[in-house]
């Protein structure tokens, strides 16, 4: 099983050249080089050029590089998309996705602009329309032409648009998060949780990472390098989990268990579905070493 870790996904402002350079040494699994919210209107063109240059120059190792463009309906969106297509990042993040058509239009324009086939699309889920249409939107991933590989929760925007409050434990957000997790899993794409807004609150960040992990998220978007270590830790299998997963796999791989759907292991009943889960746990552990 091949897996690409997305435990820690750090937003980096595209207008900050020093930050783009520093990101080459940060232990994040993925970097979102941002041309949208983090960039003032009068700095959009400069940020676009800097991000395209940084991606083309490389030097980011195995970190996944994602360019978040401005919406295609804005004055900057199509120029952003054309520049991203030429630079060839791992993915382009499309903001304010409201319908399947938003993804397919972006995919078509990437293709027409000459983007390499490996450049995927990530979709921001940050509006009421996105939540209500999550299954229909994510279903386009079944069409390879869509390039859709991951969802990113925009919890701050969801709170703004729905008037829900982002309080500790996020009770008002749980339904929206769970709907999108279900849609992602139904159609085989990854999903990354929204940001934690308080810098320096390690306990609060850890609690929210653990909540996202337990809901089924693959990782968390971050706003500061100081948040990376906790996200990487929480979304990684523990040594005990990995050891148990290897034991389950080994048990089902025994010839005498080849035709068994379930068996007893160390006093616990395990089924073949647990073996499938175990293989993902081991693959993630190996990919993050």
Secondary structure as UniProt FT lines:
FT   STRAND          8..13
FT   TURN            14..15
FT   HELIX           17..22
FT   HELIX           23..25
FT   STRAND          30..34
FT   TURN            37..38
FT   HELIX           41..43
FT   HELIX           44..57
FT   TURN            61..62
FT   STRAND          64..68
FT   TURN            72..73
FT   HELIX           77..87
FT   STRAND          91..94
FT   HELIX           100..112
FT   TURN            113..114
FT   TURN            117..118
FT   STRAND          120..125
FT   HELIX           128..132
FT   HELIX           134..138
FT   HELIX           139..142
FT   HELIX           144..146
FT   STRAND          148..153
FT   HELIX           155..162
FT   TURN            168..169
FT   TURN            171..173
FT   HELIX           174..186
FT   TURN            187..188
FT   STRAND          190..193
FT   TURN            199..200
FT   HELIX           202..215
FT   STRAND          219..222
FT   HELIX           225..227
FT   HELIX           228..234
FT   HELIX           239..253
FT   HELIX           255..257
FT   TURN            258..259
FT   STRAND          262..265
FT   TURN            266..267
FT   STRAND          268..271
FT   HELIX           272..287
//
